[in-house]
């Protein structure tokens, strides 16, 4: 389900709030009157003003008691305020409302980060009996200039929640056709145009990679295109490409059980693309953006592709499939080649839960960016830092390119002999082959697309990583 918590901006703050949250700083000062001196109270609790700290204070109000939450904001950076907002929202779980006083000097980025953190921490996804519900309404109060920042945060948070929803949906329902239907719904309510290629149209168009990956499943593949045309365009065109593997068993190169448990989220990159396209108009983004989602289910069966098969991708490039569990790059290759041939973009960015290797390299908190453009890599790194979806640049090592050589086809989909290792690097090098030399970046989000705990802005399950990053980057405009 989406974020059910409502958001309002009010000024001045309500006087009848059951729960009032007020910021305090590292000097233990806070703009609130309490029956006891605030600095002394916080010192008694050994509070340091760090983000995530919350001190609850009961305050008499006639015959009733209201509660004031003093929440730490640390150094007041957007990162700290995002964490603070999440902590406040989690303390308000199960309540009808909470009134949150914004730090007056936080600035637009700070106010937006705090509101975004509070909404993201209110996200829940459960099929069946509900657990403790999130707070029903968050009412922010602060300077009038904070209003637009809070409203922008709501758009971004709800887009991130949509990414999480799509990714968390069980694959028993989430077929490629289901994902395409959801994308069309997003297009209809967001002023986008949409196009969906069904199986026969993929065959007629020469999308051999998508067809090969999906041929073992009873649920046929799809290619989804969403197009955003701003009214006041800046003259640039970006294509976002998302991996949309709605379930990945590994195909005949079967995954072990533990590796397969969470493969319903293997379409997280595609979910990011759908959610981002749906939010662009509300954010007033001036760049023309086309989204492509290559959707298939990778299953073993009598019709599944086999190791050793050779497939022909869109545009005619042939690939020897040596591992059917390296399927994401096969569907992305078709979409990238189509983008280059037909859409003529200025910049291409693909997002994919592509390799387990990247999770080993960077862990669960930082995504990877590979790029043939130093300027583009720099833009994405800066947007990642600002948005709370951090990236680390990884190298495209030319000496590893021979790993993709095949004796029978133009390319192989993996380093068959394991001579070079660096699975995330060789996967990125494979994708680069289909970009036509355009300004391109590949985001490998396999390590960061899922959280194992409820912590901060994260709820156990899909994280929505990449949504905030892409919206921040596109909102800044291109260099």
Buried (B, 14 or more C-beta within 10 A) or exposed (E): EEBBBBBBBEEEBEEEBBBBBBBBBBEBEBEBEBEEEBBEBBEEBEBEBBBBBBBEBEBEEEEEEBBBBBBBBBEBBBBBBBBBBBBBBBBBBEBEBBBBBBBEEBBBBBBBBBBBBBBBBBBBBEEEEEEEEBBBBBBBBBBEEBBEBBBBBBBBBBBBBBBBBBBBBEBEEBBBBBBBBBBBEBBEEBBBEBBBBBBEEBEEBBBBBBBBBBBBBEBBBBBBBBBBBBEEEEEBBBBBBBBBBBBBBBBBBEBEEEBBEBBBBBBBBBBBBBBBBBBBBBBEBBBBBBBBBBBBBBBBEEEBBEBEBBBBBBBEBBBBBBBBBBBBBBBBBBBBBBBBEEBEBBBBBBBBBBBBBBBEBBEBBBBBBBBBBEEBBBBBBBBBBBBBBBBBBBEBBEEBBEBBEBEEBBBBBBBBEEEBEBBBBBBBBBBBBBBBEBBBBBBBBBBBBBBEEEBBBBBBBBBBBBBBBBBBBBBBEBE
